[in-house]
Amino acid sequence: MKQILHILKFKLISFAKINTDLKPVSILKNLGSASVYIVFAVGIYFFTLSSLSYLLEEIRIGTFLLHRFVSIILFIFFMAVNAGNIIVSFSTLYKSKEVFYLITKPISIIKIFSIKFLDNFFYSSTTMMLMISAVMLGYSVYFKINFLFVIFFFFCMLLPFVMIAASAGVIILMLIIHLSLKIGLKKVVTGTISIYLLGLVTFFKLSSPISIVEQVMKYYPNINGYFASLDNALIKFLPNFWIADSLYWFTAREPMNALPYIGLLFGTSIIFLSAALFIAKKLYYKTWLESFELKIKNTRQTKRQKSKQIFKNKSFFTPQIDVLLKKEFLQFFREPGQWIHLAVIIFLIVIFVISLGGIDGNLLNAYSYHLRAIVYLVIFSFNLFLISSLSLRFAFPAISLEGDAYWKLKSSPISIQKIVGIKFGLIFSFIFLLGQGLNYFSHLNFPKELFLTASINIGFITLAMVSLNFGMGSLFINLKEKSPIRIASSQGASLTFLFSIVLIVFLVAVSFIPIYNYYNDVFGFKERLKSIYLSSIIIAIFSLSITIISVFLTKKALQNDL
């Protein structure tokens, strides 16, 4: 334990020295970052208050339904943390130079695992946990719960919840590597994705939001009761249900009913953490060596010849553009973390599209225009969030991933603007196509007028999101970090993510009144369309403004010699 504390102590000292530069520019930069975090936390607080007020007082969905929606959101968060930890842990536990260094020292393998696991846990989850804490502050104020509840929630509910997801992710990663050497990487990855897909589909089948709304609304206006009989028995074994039900009992002023669920969270987190440490003791060093065998096994001479052959193939592009396009292609696929993470994101998008298929258009039209507008805006917001996530993950690290080759490119007889332009164009084209696909499937049960305007809006928003992340990635360039996942989890990336969330909130706010009026039959059809077209013009102007500013940031950053 002393060794772990000793290493953690000097990791903190190292982090503090790197991030506490007393130069005026660095101080202003840190103050600016802190200000953004504070402003964003305050924004989340007020947004939570207004959202709860609208849902419970205007739409009147009731506290039971509210907490069932919270349960679904927590499940998505759990799966995101779990899948994210599988990918990030591969980088920190198996490819980190620090592990290579520590493994040569008289330190037990379980201690190295513990250090890197904690490093990974707090590095990748801190921003999200702070955001949730700001949400819970607004939640506690709205329901008039003691302020200390936020601290209690963070340590006694949120941390155990995230620990379960993270521990499960690390266990799955070690098993994937161990089994891949025996039965093949493709088979194991395919099997893992299939299990995740089956689990997600099963969850949404067992806890369909539409089905829950239908059943609870039968008891209207008495919808604040505890309708436990409506819950599927299997759902009650999930950590997201334990937190959601605990919150319900706190708002009902019966906290004693929440204690069994909190006990389950604590107990399960201890079991999963113990299991992760036990399996690490048996498998971590073994899988660390096996990861090298896997790399050798999957890097064959034929593949190397194919990659060389790509540059011999002729195309209709000019030689410079042709070489740069092929470079980008090979650079992306040579890094397993890139295409594996892309596969996970596409997998989540597929799940989202499948879940949208469960929305009955006729049933949706039976509800009030309030609810129809909210459902539409929630789906629109989720589309924007996915576009933002893709931009953060692939546009932000784009320049940094050049590494030392950045200087070769900068000093080569090729315009740096051309290199950056091709890189940006490829990322934008890919995310644009995904965004349009998402928009198409999410509008299957909505009017075509909304689909057409949303398609244009999504195009401009994608341009703004990719430009923002690309520009901020150029500003916070880090050529020493080789892991795209860690670059996309850095301080600069966190700030960019916060800016993206603010942008999403603004765009949803601009769309709110036109969408609300569209579903409200008080106004004429032409008047409603005019309102939607006006919001699209505002979105286009705002998106183009962000794009221009981001291009300027990128240009300035590329002129610096770091």
C-alpha positions in Angstrom: 0.0 0.0 0.0 2.9 2.3 0.8 4.3 1.9 -2.7 0.9 2.7 -4.3 0.6 5.9 -2.1 4.2 6.8 -2.9 3.6 6.6 -6.7 0.3 8.3 -6.5 1.8 11.1 -4.5 4.5 11.8 -7.1 2.0 11.5 -9.9 0.0 14.3 -8.2 3.1 16.4 -7.7 4.1 15.9 -11.4 0.6 16.8 -12.5 0.6 19.9 -10.3 4.0 21.1 -11.6 2.9 20.6 -15.3 -0.4 22.4 -14.8 0.7 25.2 -12.5 3.0 27.2 -14.7 3.4 30.7 -13.2 3.7 32.4 -16.5 1.0 35.0 -17.1 -0.2 33.3 -20.2 -0.6 29.9 -18.4 -2.3 31.6 -15.4 -4.8 33.3 -17.7 -5.3 30.0 -19.5 -6.0 28.1 -16.3 -8.3 30.9 -15.0 -10.2 30.8 -18.3 -10.6 27.1 -18.0 -11.8 27.3 -14.4 -14.3 30.1 -15.4 -15.7 27.9 -18.2 -16.2 25.0 -15.8 -17.9 27.2 -13.2 -20.2 28.9 -15.8 -21.0 25.6 -17.3 -21.9 24.1 -13.8 -24.1 27.1 -13.1 -25.8 26.7 -16.5 -26.4 23.0 -15.8 -27.9 23.9 -12.4 -30.4 26.3 -13.8 -31.2 24.1 -16.8 -32.0 21.2 -14.4 -34.3 23.5 -12.3 -36.2 24.7 -15.4 -36.4 21.2 -16.9 -37.8 19.6 -13.7 -40.3 22.5 -13.4 -41.4 22.1 -17.0 -41.8 18.3 -16.8 -43.5 18.1 -13.5 -45.6 21.3 -13.5 -46.3 22.0 -17.2 -46.5 18.5 -18.7 -47.2 16.8 -15.4 -45.5 13.5 -16.0 -45.3 12.7 -12.2 -42.3 11.7 -10.1 -42.6 8.0 -10.8 -42.3 8.5 -14.6 -39.6 11.1 -14.1 -37.4 8.6 -12.2 -38.1 5.8 -14.8 -36.7 8.2 -17.4 -33.8 8.9 -15.1 -33.2 5.1 -14.9 -33.0 4.8 -18.7 -30.6 7.7 -18.9 -28.4 6.2 -16.2 -28.4 2.8 -18.1 -27.1 4.6 -21.2 -24.5 6.4 -19.1 -23.5 3.0 -17.5 -23.0 1.4 -20.9 -21.0 4.4 -22.2 -18.7 4.3 -19.1 -18.4 0.5 -19.4 -17.6 0.5 -23.2 -15.4 3.6 -22.8 -13.3 2.0 -20.1 -12.7 -1.1 -22.3 -11.1 1.2 -24.9 -9.4 3.6 -22.6 -8.0 0.9 -20.4 -6.4 -0.8 -23.3 -4.4 2.3 -23.9 -3.5 2.9 -20.2 -2.9 -0.7 -19.1 -1.3 -2.2 -22.2 0.3 0.6 -24.2 1.4 3.1 -21.6 5.1 3.9 -21.3 4.6 4.3 -17.6 3.5 0.6 -17.4 6.7 -0.4 -19.4 8.7 1.5 -16.8 7.0 0.3 -13.7 7.0 -3.3 -14.8 10.8 -3.3 -14.7 10.8 -2.2 -11.1 10.3 -4.2 -7.9 6.6 -3.5 -7.8 4.0 -6.2 -7.8 1.8 -6.5 -10.9 -1.4 -6.0 -8.9 -0.1 -2.6 -7.6 0.7 -1.5 -11.1 -2.8 -2.5 -12.2 -4.3 -0.7 -9.2 -2.4 2.6 -10.0 -3.3 2.6 -13.7 -6.9 1.6 -13.0 -7.4 4.5 -10.6 -5.6 6.8 -13.0 -7.9 5.7 -15.8 -11.0 5.8 -13.6 -10.5 9.4 -12.5 -9.0 10.7 -15.8 -11.9 9.5 -18.0 -14.8 10.0 -15.6 -14.1 13.2 -13.7 -15.8 15.7 -16.1 -18.9 13.6 -16.4 -19.2 13.1 -12.6 -18.9 16.8 -12.0 -21.6 17.5 -14.6 -23.9 15.0 -12.8 -23.1 16.6 -9.5 -24.3 20.0 -10.9 -27.5 18.3 -12.1 -28.0 16.8 -8.6 -27.5 20.2 -7.0 -30.4 21.5 -9.1 -32.4 18.4 -8.4 -31.9 18.7 -4.6 -32.9 22.4 -4.7 -36.1 21.7 -6.7 -37.2 18.9 -4.4 -36.1 20.9 -1.3 -33.7 18.2 -0.1 -30.8 19.1 2.2 -27.7 20.4 0.4 -25.6 17.6 2.0 -27.6 15.2 -0.1 -25.4 16.2 -3.1 -22.2 15.1 -1.3 -24.0 11.9 -0.1 -25.1 11.2 -3.6 -21.6 11.7 -5.1 -19.8 9.4 -2.6 -22.5 6.9 -1.7 -24.3 6.5 -5.0 -22.5 7.9 -8.1 -19.0 6.7 -7.3 -20.1 3.1 -6.6 -22.2 3.2 -9.7 -19.3 4.3 -11.9 -17.0 1.9 -10.1 -19.2 -1.1 -11.1 -19.2 0.0 -14.8 -15.4 0.7 -14.8 -14.5 -2.6 -13.0 -16.7 -4.6 -15.4 -15.1 -2.9 -18.4 -11.6 -3.8 -17.2 -12.6 -7.4 -16.5 -14.1 -7.7 -20.0 -10.9 -6.2 -21.6 -8.6 -8.8 -19.9 -10.9 -11.6 -20.9 -11.1 -10.3 -24.5 -7.2 -10.2 -24.8 -6.8 -13.6 -23.2 -9.5 -15.3 -25.4 -8.4 -13.5 -28.5 -5.0 -15.4 -28.6 -6.8 -18.7 -28.3 -9.8 -18.3 -30.7 -9.0 -15.2 -32.7 -9.6 -11.5 -32.2 -12.4 -11.1 -34.7 -14.4 -13.9 -33.2 -14.1 -12.5 -29.6 -14.8 -8.9 -30.7 -17.9 -10.0 -32.7 -19.1 -12.1 -29.8 -18.6 -9.3 -27.3 -20.5 -6.8 -29.6 -23.3 -9.4 -30.0 -23.7 -9.8 -26.3 -23.8 -6.0 -25.8 -26.3 -5.7 -28.6 -28.5 -8.4 -27.1 -28.3 -6.8 -23.6 -29.3 -3.4 -24.9 -32.1 -4.6 -27.1 -33.4 -6.7 -24.1 -33.2 -3.7 -21.8 -35.2 -1.5 -24.1 -37.7 -4.3 -24.7 -38.2 -4.8 -20.9 -38.4 -1.1 -20.1 -39.9 0.6 -23.1 -40.5 4.3 -22.3 -43.7 4.4 -24.4 -45.1 1.4 -22.7 -44.3 2.9 -19.2 -46.0 6.2 -20.2 -49.1 4.3 -21.4 -49.4 2.3 -18.3 -48.9 5.1 -15.8 -51.1 7.5 -17.6 -54.1 5.1 -17.0 -54.0 6.3 -13.4 -54.0 10.1 -14.3 -54.2 12.4 -12.4 -52.9 10.2 -9.6 -49.5 9.7 -11.2 -47.1 10.4 -8.3 -47.7 7.1 -6.6 -45.2 4.2 -6.6 -46.2 1.9 -9.4 -43.7 -0.9 -8.7 -46.0 -3.5 -10.2 -45.4 -2.0 -13.6 -41.7 -2.6 -13.5 -40.2 -5.8 -15.0 -38.7 -8.0 -12.4 -35.4 -8.3 -14.3 -34.9 -4.5 -14.4 -34.8 -4.4 -10.6 -31.4 -6.2 -10.6 -29.6 -3.3 -12.5 -27.6 -0.6 -10.8 -29.3 2.2 -12.7 -32.7 1.0 -11.3 -31.2 1.1 -7.7 -30.1 4.8 -8.1 -33.4 5.9 -9.8 -35.5 4.2 -7.1 -33.4 5.6 -4.3 -33.9 9.1 -5.8 -37.6 8.5 -5.9 -37.8 7.6 -2.2 -35.7 10.7 -1.3 -38.1 12.9 -3.1 -41.0 11.1 -1.5 -39.5 12.0 1.9 -39.0 8.3 2.8 -35.2 7.9 2.7 -35.3 4.6 4.7 -36.8 2.9 1.7 -33.7 3.9 -0.3 -31.1 2.4 2.1 -31.4 -1.2 0.7 -30.6 0.1 -2.8 -27.7 2.1 -1.6 -26.5 -1.0 0.3 -26.7 -3.0 -3.0 -24.7 -0.3 -4.8 -21.9 -0.4 -2.2 -21.9 -4.2 -2.0 -21.9 -4.7 -5.8 -19.2 -2.1 -6.4 -17.0 -3.9 -3.8 -17.7 -7.3 -5.4 -16.8 -6.0 -8.9 -13.7 -4.2 -7.7 -12.5 -7.3 -5.8 -13.2 -9.4 -8.9 -11.2 -7.0 -11.1 -8.3 -7.1 -8.7 -8.5 -10.9 -8.4 -8.6 -11.4 -12.2 -5.8 -8.9 -12.6 -3.7 -10.9 -10.2 -4.2 -13.9 -12.4 -4.3 -12.5 -15.9 -3.0 -8.9 -16.1 0.7 -9.7 -16.6 -0.2 -12.7 -18.8 -2.5 -10.6 -21.0 0.1 -7.8 -21.1 2.5 -10.3 -22.7 -0.3 -11.8 -24.8 -1.1 -8.3 -26.2 2.4 -8.3 -27.9 1.8 -11.8 -29.3 -1.6 -10.6 -30.7 0.1 -7.6 -32.3 2.7 -9.8 -34.0 0.1 -12.3 -35.0 -2.1 -9.7 -36.6 0.7 -7.8 -38.3 1.5 -10.0 -41.2 3.8 -9.4 -44.1 0.9 -9.5 -46.6 -0.8 -6.6 -44.8 2.4 -4.6 -45.0 2.7 -5.3 -48.7 -0.9 -4.3 -49.2 -0.3 -1.0 -47.4 2.7 -0.3 -49.7 0.7 -1.4 -52.7 -1.9 1.3 -51.9 0.6 4.0 -52.9 1.3 2.3 -56.2 -2.4 2.3 -57.3 -3.3 5.2 -59.6 -6.2 7.6 -59.0 -7.8 10.6 -60.6 -6.5 12.9 -57.8 -3.3 14.9 -58.2 -0.2 13.1 -56.7 0.0 15.3 -53.6 -3.7 14.9 -52.7 -3.6 11.2 -53.6 -0.7 10.5 -51.2 -2.3 12.6 -48.4 -5.7 10.8 -48.7 -3.9 7.4 -48.6 -1.8 8.6 -45.6 -5.0 9.5 -43.7 -6.6 6.2 -44.4 -3.6 4.1 -43.3 -2.9 6.4 -40.3 -6.5 5.8 -39.1 -6.5 2.0 -39.4 -3.0 1.3 -38.1 -4.2 2.4 -34.6 -6.6 -0.3 -33.2 -8.0 2.2 -30.7 -9.3 4.4 -33.6 -11.4 1.8 -35.5 -12.4 -0.1 -32.3 -13.8 3.1 -30.8 -15.5 4.0 -34.1 -17.1 0.5 -34.1 -18.4 1.1 -30.5 -19.8 4.5 -31.5 -21.5 3.1 -34.6 -22.8 0.2 -32.5 -24.4 2.8 -30.1 -25.9 4.6 -33.0 -27.4 1.4 -34.3 -29.0 0.8 -30.9 -30.4 4.3 -30.9 -31.8 3.8 -34.4 -33.3 0.4 -33.3 -34.9 2.1 -30.2 -36.4 4.8 -32.5 -38.2 2.0 -34.3 -40.1 1.3 -31.2 -41.9 4.7 -31.3 -45.4 4.3 -32.6 -46.3 7.3 -34.8 -50.0 6.9 -34.2 -49.5 6.5 -30.5 -47.3 9.6 -30.4 -50.0 11.6 -32.2 -52.5 10.6 -29.5 -50.5 12.6 -26.9 -50.7 16.3 -26.2 -48.7 18.7 -28.4 -46.5 19.4 -25.3 -45.3 15.8 -25.2 -44.9 15.5 -29.0 -42.7 18.6 -29.0 -40.6 17.3 -26.1 -40.1 13.9 -27.7 -39.0 15.5 -31.0 -36.6 17.8 -29.2 -35.1 15.0 -27.1 -34.4 13.0 -30.2 -33.0 16.1 -31.9 -30.8 16.8 -28.9 -29.5 13.2 -28.9 -28.6 13.5 -32.6 -26.6 16.6 -31.8 -24.9 14.9 -28.9 -23.8 12.0 -31.0 -22.4 14.4 -33.7 -20.6 16.3 -30.9 -19.2 13.0 -29.5 -17.9 12.0 -32.9 -16.4 15.4 -33.5 -14.7 15.4 -30.1 -13.3 11.8 -30.6 -12.0 12.2 -34.1 -11.7 15.9 -35.0 -10.1 17.1 -31.8 -7.1 14.7 -31.8 -6.6 14.9 -35.6 -3.6 17.3 -35.6 -2.0 16.0 -32.4 -1.9 12.4 -33.8 0.7 13.5 -36.4 3.3 13.4 -33.6 6.8 14.2 -34.6 5.8 13.8 -38.3 4.0 17.2 -37.9 7.3 19.0 -38.3 8.2 16.9 -41.4 4.8 17.8 -42.9 5.3 21.5 -41.9 8.7 21.7 -43.6 7.8 19.6 -46.6 7.0 21.2 -50.0 3.3 20.8 -49.5 1.1 23.6 -48.2 0.1 23.0 -44.6 -3.3 24.4 -45.5 -3.8 21.6 -48.0 -2.8 18.9 -45.5 -5.1 20.3 -42.8 -7.9 20.9 -45.4 -7.8 17.2 -46.5 -7.8 16.0 -42.9 -10.7 18.3 -42.0 -12.6 17.4 -45.2 -12.4 13.6 -44.6 -13.6 13.9 -40.9 -16.4 16.4 -41.8 -17.6 14.2 -44.7 -17.7 11.1 -42.6 -19.5 12.7 -39.6 -21.8 14.6 -42.0 -23.0 11.3 -43.6 -23.5 9.7 -40.2 -25.4 12.8 -39.1 -27.7 12.7 -42.1 -28.3 9.0 -41.7 -29.3 9.6 -38.0 -31.5 12.4 -39.0 -33.3 10.2 -41.6 -34.0 7.3 -39.2 -35.0 9.6 -36.4 -37.7 11.3 -38.6 -39.4 8.2 -39.8 -42.4 8.9 -37.4 -42.3 12.7 -37.8 -43.7 15.0 -40.5 -41.6 15.4 -43.7 -41.5 19.3 -43.2 -39.5 18.7 -40.0 -37.3 16.2 -41.7 -36.3 18.6 -44.6 -35.5 21.5 -42.3 -33.7 19.2 -39.8 -31.5 17.9 -42.6 -30.3 21.4 -43.5 -29.9 22.2 -39.8 -27.9 19.1 -39.1 -25.6 19.9 -42.1 -24.7 23.4 -40.7 -24.5 22.1 -37.1 -22.1 19.3 -38.2 -19.9 21.9 -39.9 -19.9 24.0 -36.7 -19.2 21.0 -34.4 -16.3 19.6 -36.5 -14.8 23.0 -37.0 -15.0 23.8 -33.3 -13.3 20.5 -32.3 -10.8 20.7 -35.0 -9.9 24.3 -34.1 -9.7 23.7 -30.4 -7.6 20.5 -31.1 -5.2 22.7 -33.0 -5.1 25.2 -30.1 -4.5 22.5 -27.5 -2.1 20.5 -29.7 -0.1 17.8 -27.9 2.4 16.0 -30.2 3.9 13.9 -27.4 0.7 12.0 -26.7 0.2 9.0 -29.0 -3.1 7.8 -27.7 -6.1 9.5 -29.4 -8.3 8.5 -26.5 -6.2 10.3 -23.9 -6.0 13.4 -26.2 -9.8 13.3 -26.5 -10.0 13.2 -22.6 -7.5 16.0 -21.9 -8.3 19.4 -20.3 -8.6 21.0 -23.7 -11.0 18.3 -24.9 -13.1 18.7 -21.7 -13.4 22.5 -22.4 -14.3 21.8 -26.0 -16.9 19.3 -24.8 -18.4 21.9 -22.5 -18.6 24.4 -25.3 -20.3 21.8 -27.5 -22.9 21.2 -24.8 -23.6 24.9 -24.5 -23.9 25.0 -28.3 -26.4 22.1 -28.2 -28.5 23.8 -25.5 -28.5 27.0 -27.5 -29.6 25.2 -30.7 -32.4 23.3 -28.9 -33.5 26.6 -27.3 -33.7 28.2 -30.8 -35.7 25.2 -32.1 -38.0 25.0 -29.0 -40.7 27.6 -29.8 -40.9 26.8 -33.6 -41.4 23.1 -32.8 -43.8 23.8 -30.0 -45.8 26.1 -32.3 -45.7 23.5 -35.1 -47.5 20.9 -32.9 -49.9 23.5 -31.5 -52.8 23.9 -33.9 -53.5 27.5 -32.8 -51.3 29.0 -35.6 -51.9 28.4 -39.3 -49.7 25.9 -41.2 -47.8 28.5 -43.2 -47.1 30.6 -40.1 -45.8 27.6 -38.3 -43.4 26.8 -41.2 -42.2 30.4 -41.3 -41.2 30.1 -37.7 -39.3 26.9 -38.4 -37.5 28.5 -41.4 -36.5 31.5 -39.3 -35.0 29.2 -36.7 -33.1 27.4 -39.5 -31.7 30.7 -40.7 -30.5 31.6 -37.1 -28.9 28.1 -36.8 -27.1 28.5 -40.1 -25.8 32.0 -39.3 -24.6 30.9 -35.8 -23.0 27.7 -37.2 -21.2 29.6 -39.9 -19.9 32.1 -37.3 -18.5 29.3 -35.2 -16.9 27.8 -38.3 -15.2 31.1 -39.3 -13.9 31.6 -35.7 -12.6 28.0 -35.6 -10.8 28.3 -38.9 -9.1 31.5 -37.6 -8.1 29.5 -34.4 -6.7 26.7 -36.5 -4.8 29.1 -38.8 -3.2 30.9 -35.8 -2.3 27.7 -34.0 -0.6 26.3 -37.1 1.5 29.4 -37.4 3.0 28.8 -34.0 6.2 26.8 -33.5 4.8 25.4 -30.2 
